[in-house]
Amino acid sequence: MLLLLIDGLSAAALVALWYFLFARYNRQKGAAALRYVQIACSNQGRIVESHWMGTSRLQAKLSFASHWFENASVTVRLLPRPVPVRWIMSVWQKHKETVTFEADLDDAPSFHLEVFRHRWLTEKPKHIADDSRDWTISRPGPVVLTTRTEWTDELTPVVNTLMTSKGHSLITVRFRPDSPHLAATVPLDAFSDELTAANFLNVVRELAAGASTYRE
């Protein structure tokens, strides 16, 4: 009985130590991401408040002096490392750590648009590598696959911005008439310093400008 009690206490202490160490790691990682955001928008805006929602999600509210955005916020989503079972499930399901920017625009978009960015990579097939044939290989630019039956003119500036903007690794972009009007998500590992944070905010600003171009 005493051995079982010792084993139980040891297991509880190990779980508590695991939780403490990885909760601290997540907090340090989330705080670093917010520091990059603060530095990136230091000339145009600032973080007015931030709070943790559990141990794996950090949310901060932003204020921009030039009225680019209203009700702006950044959410950092981390892997649930403090809880081993949830962490293993997240890794197995290939969940990514992300940074999401959400805001309202001066003029609410009149359209619904949700864009998912995918990259397909493949190795060179053996039959193409065969020198006995004269293969012509082309490298196409971005391709847009849409579920819309009709393509309206107001979508073109936004999609053009996504296809031509450089220096970003956006995963998803969403526009809608309801608040928040704009939401953009990027992987946290692509958000590694002040420069990548600034590039992300610049692309978000370009997307907002593209959404208002048609109205103008």
N, C-alpha and C positions, 0 to 999 in steps of 0.2 A: 504493500500500500504506500509506503514511504517512497519507494522508487517511482511509482506512478505519479505521485505528487511532485517529486523532483523533476521528472520528465515533463509534466504539464507546465510547471513554472518555467523551465528552460525554454520550452517551445513558445510560451507566451512572451518571454523576454526577447527571444529571437525575432518574433513577429513584430513586437513593439519597436525593436531596434531597426528592423527593415523599414517599417513605416516611417520612423523619424528621419532616417538617412535619406530615403528617396523623396519624402515630402520636402525636405530641405533642398534636395537637388532640383526638384521641379520648381520650387520658388526662386532659386537662383537663376534657372534657365528662363523662366517667365520674366523676371525682373530685368535680365539682360536684353530681352527682346523689346521691352518697353523703353529701356534707355536708348536703344537705337532709334525707336520711333520719336522720342523726345528730341534727340539730336537732329534727326532728319527734318523735323518741322519746327525747329527752334526759331526760325525767322518769320514763320507764318502762323504758327499756332503752338499750343502747349497741352500737356496732359493736366486736366483739372482734378481728376480723382481716379483711383483704381481700387479694385477689391477682388479677392479670391472667391470663387464659387466652387468650393471643394478644394481638392489638392491637385487637380489637373486642368483647371480652367481659370484664367486671369482675364478680367475685363477692365478696360480703362475708357473714360470719356475724354474726348478731345474738344478743344475750342480753337477755331480758326478766326484770326482777326479780319481777314479779307472776305469773309462770308462765302468762301468756296462751298462749304458744307454746313448743314445744320444737324444737330443731334448726332454728331459723329462719335463713333466708338471703335475700339480695337479689341478683339478677343483672341487670346492666345490659348490654343487647345493643345495640351500635352498628353503623353501616354500616361495611363493610371499606374505609374510605377509603385506607389506605396501599397497597392493591393495586388499581391502576386498573381492571383487567379485572373483578375481583370487585365493585368498587364500581358499575361501569356495569351489571353484571348485576343487582345488588341493586336499583338504581334502576329498571331496566327491569321487573323483577318486582314492583315496588312494595312491597318489604320495608320494615317500619317499625322504628325504633329503639324499644326497649321496656325497661320495668323490671318484673321478675317477683319476686313475694314467694312463698316456699315455706316451709312449716312443718308440724310434727306437732302435733296437738291432744291434749288430755288424754285424751279418749275418741275412738278411731278411728271415723270414720263407717262405718256398715254398708252404705252405698250408693255407687254410682258415679254421678257427675254431672259433665257437662262442658257449660258454657254458653258460647256464642259470641254476642257482642253486635254487632248490625248496625243501621245507620241508613240508611234509604232516603230520599233527597231528590229532589224533582222540581220542575220549573218548572210554573207554572200553565198547563194546556192551553188552546189557543186556543178550543176549543168551550165550555169552562167560562167563559172570560172574556167570551163573547158575552152582552150584556145582554138579548138577546131572549128568554132563557129564565130561569126562576126556579129557580136551582140551590140545593140545600141541601148545604153542605159541613161535615162533622164532623171534629173533630180527636181521634182515639182515643188512648188511653193506650198503654202498652207492651203488646205482643202476644207471647205465648209460643208458639213452635212446637216441639213435642217429637217425638222418635222413639220414646218409650215407649208401649207398648200399655196399660200400667196406671200410674196416677199414685198414688204412695204418700204417706201423710200426712207422712212425715219429710222430704220434699222441699219442702213448702210454706213453712216458715220461711225457708229459704235463698233460694228464688225471690222471696218477698215482700220480703226485705231488698234483693235486687238491683233490684227494681222501685220501691221506695220511697226508697232511700237517695239523697241529693242530693250534688252536688259531686264526682262521680267520673266517670272515663272508661274504665272497665274494658273490656278487649277480650275476655278469656277468664277463666273461673273454673272450677277443677276440684276436685272432692272424690273421694277414693277411700280404701278401707280400708288400702292399703299406703302406706308412707312415700315421699314427703311426703303427708300427708293433705289439705293445702290448697295450691293454687297459684293466684295471681291475677296477671294481667298488665295493665299500663296503658301507653299510649304515652309515650315519653320527653318528647315536646314538651308533654304535659299535666302534666308533673312539673317545673314551672319554678321553684318557690320553696318556702319552708318550709310555707306554707299548703296548697298542693296535695299536698305530701308527707304532711302531717298528715291531710288528708282521706282520702287513700289508705289510710293505716294504720288510720284509724277505721272505714272501710268493711270492711277485712279483718277487724278485730276483731268487727264486727257480723255478718259472715258466719260467723265461728267460733262466735259465740254462737248464731246461728240454727241451726247444725248440731247444737248440743248441746241445743237447746230441746226437741226431740221426745223425747230420751232422758230429760230431766228430768220 
